[in-house]
Amino acid sequence: MPAAGSRPTNPASDSWFVYIVQCKDQSLYTGIAKNLVKRLQAHNHGRDGAKYTRARRPVRLVYLEMFSSRSAAAKREYALKQLRRVEKLRLIARG
């Protein structure tokens, strides 16, 4: 996981990322992406970002996991979305 505020990269084109961003209003959004840099730009600047984050810009990457398959990433994304906010904050703090 990159340090908060560091620039994320795509180390391998076949990797999938599950990420958590913190929005301007301190809410958390969990997502999945093949190209993390492009997805974060969309969340912050584009019209392709999630409707939820478009109204809460800017967003900041606070947590990241990398997977070798979309299936594994989607399963992890689902599991993270089931966590309560306090559990997500603990996960982020452990980094």
GUTOR-894566 format. One record per residue (C-alpha): residue number from 0; x, y, z. Coordinates in steps of 0.5 Angstrom, whole numbers, padded with zeros to 4 digits, always signed. Layout:
// residues N
+-----+-------+-------+-------+
!   k !     x !     y !     z !
+-----+-------+-------+-------+
! NUM !     X !     Y !     Z !
...
+-----+-------+-------+-------+
//
This chain:
// residues 95
+-----+-------+-------+-------+
!   k !     x !     y !     z !
+-----+-------+-------+-------+
!   0 ! +0000 ! +0000 ! +0000 !
!   1 ! +0003 ! +0007 ! -0002 !
!   2 ! +0003 ! +0012 ! +0004 !
!   3 ! -0002 ! +0017 ! +0004 !
!   4 ! -0001 ! +0022 ! -0001 !
!   5 ! +0004 ! +0018 ! -0005 !
!   6 ! +0003 ! +0017 ! -0013 !
!   7 ! +0000 ! +0010 ! -0014 !
!   8 ! +0003 ! +0006 ! -0020 !
!   9 ! +0001 ! +0000 ! -0024 !
!  10 ! +0007 ! -0004 ! -0023 !
!  11 ! +0004 ! -0010 ! -0028 !
!  12 ! -0002 ! -0009 ! -0033 !
!  13 ! -0005 ! -0015 ! -0031 !
!  14 ! -0006 ! -0013 ! -0024 !
!  15 ! -0013 ! -0011 ! -0021 !
!  16 ! -0013 ! -0006 ! -0015 !
!  17 ! -0018 ! -0006 ! -0009 !
!  18 ! -0018 ! +0001 ! -0006 !
!  19 ! -0021 ! +0006 ! -0001 !
!  20 ! -0021 ! +0013 ! -0002 !
!  21 ! -0023 ! +0018 ! +0003 !
!  22 ! -0027 ! +0024 ! +0001 !
!  23 ! -0027 ! +0031 ! +0003 !
!  24 ! -0033 ! +0030 ! +0008 !
!  25 ! -0029 ! +0024 ! +0011 !
!  26 ! -0033 ! +0019 ! +0008 !
!  27 ! -0030 ! +0012 ! +0005 !
!  28 ! -0031 ! +0009 ! -0002 !
!  29 ! -0029 ! +0003 ! -0004 !
!  30 ! -0027 ! +0001 ! -0011 !
!  31 ! -0024 ! -0004 ! -0016 !
!  32 ! -0020 ! -0002 ! -0022 !
!  33 ! -0015 ! -0005 ! -0027 !
!  34 ! -0012 ! +0002 ! -0028 !
!  35 ! -0011 ! +0005 ! -0021 !
!  36 ! -0008 ! +0012 ! -0023 !
!  37 ! -0014 ! +0013 ! -0029 !
!  38 ! -0019 ! +0011 ! -0024 !
!  39 ! -0017 ! +0016 ! -0018 !
!  40 ! -0016 ! +0022 ! -0024 !
!  41 ! -0024 ! +0020 ! -0026 !
!  42 ! -0026 ! +0020 ! -0018 !
!  43 ! -0023 ! +0027 ! -0018 !
!  44 ! -0023 ! +0030 ! -0024 !
!  45 ! -0027 ! +0027 ! -0029 !
!  46 ! -0035 ! +0025 ! -0031 !
!  47 ! -0033 ! +0017 ! -0030 !
!  48 ! -0032 ! +0017 ! -0023 !
!  49 ! -0037 ! +0014 ! -0018 !
!  50 ! -0043 ! +0019 ! -0017 !
!  51 ! -0042 ! +0018 ! -0010 !
!  52 ! -0035 ! +0021 ! -0010 !
!  53 ! -0037 ! +0026 ! -0016 !
!  54 ! -0041 ! +0030 ! -0010 !
!  55 ! -0035 ! +0029 ! -0005 !
!  56 ! -0029 ! +0031 ! -0008 !
!  57 ! -0023 ! +0031 ! -0008 !
!  58 ! -0022 ! +0024 ! -0006 !
!  59 ! -0015 ! +0021 ! -0003 !
!  60 ! -0012 ! +0014 ! -0003 !
!  61 ! -0012 ! +0011 ! +0004 !
!  62 ! -0012 ! +0004 ! +0003 !
!  63 ! -0009 ! -0001 ! -0003 !
!  64 ! -0009 ! -0008 ! -0004 !
!  65 ! -0007 ! -0011 ! -0011 !
!  66 ! -0009 ! -0018 ! -0014 !
!  67 ! -0007 ! -0022 ! -0020 !
!  68 ! -0015 ! -0023 ! -0022 !
!  69 ! -0021 ! -0019 ! -0023 !
!  70 ! -0025 ! -0025 ! -0019 !
!  71 ! -0020 ! -0025 ! -0013 !
!  72 ! -0021 ! -0017 ! -0013 !
!  73 ! -0028 ! -0017 ! -0013 !
!  74 ! -0029 ! -0022 ! -0008 !
!  75 ! -0024 ! -0017 ! -0003 !
!  76 ! -0028 ! -0011 ! -0005 !
!  77 ! -0035 ! -0014 ! -0003 !
!  78 ! -0031 ! -0016 ! +0003 !
!  79 ! -0029 ! -0009 ! +0005 !
!  80 ! -0036 ! -0006 ! +0003 !
!  81 ! -0039 ! -0011 ! +0008 !
!  82 ! -0034 ! -0008 ! +0014 !
!  83 ! -0037 ! -0002 ! +0019 !
!  84 ! -0033 ! +0004 ! +0018 !
!  85 ! -0030 ! +0003 ! +0025 !
!  86 ! -0027 ! -0003 ! +0022 !
!  87 ! -0025 ! +0000 ! +0015 !
!  88 ! -0021 ! +0005 ! +0019 !
!  89 ! -0017 ! +0000 ! +0023 !
!  90 ! -0015 ! -0003 ! +0017 !
!  91 ! -0013 ! +0003 ! +0014 !
!  92 ! -0009 ! +0005 ! +0020 !
!  93 ! -0005 ! -0002 ! +0020 !
!  94 ! -0004 ! +0000 ! +0013 !
+-----+-------+-------+-------+
//
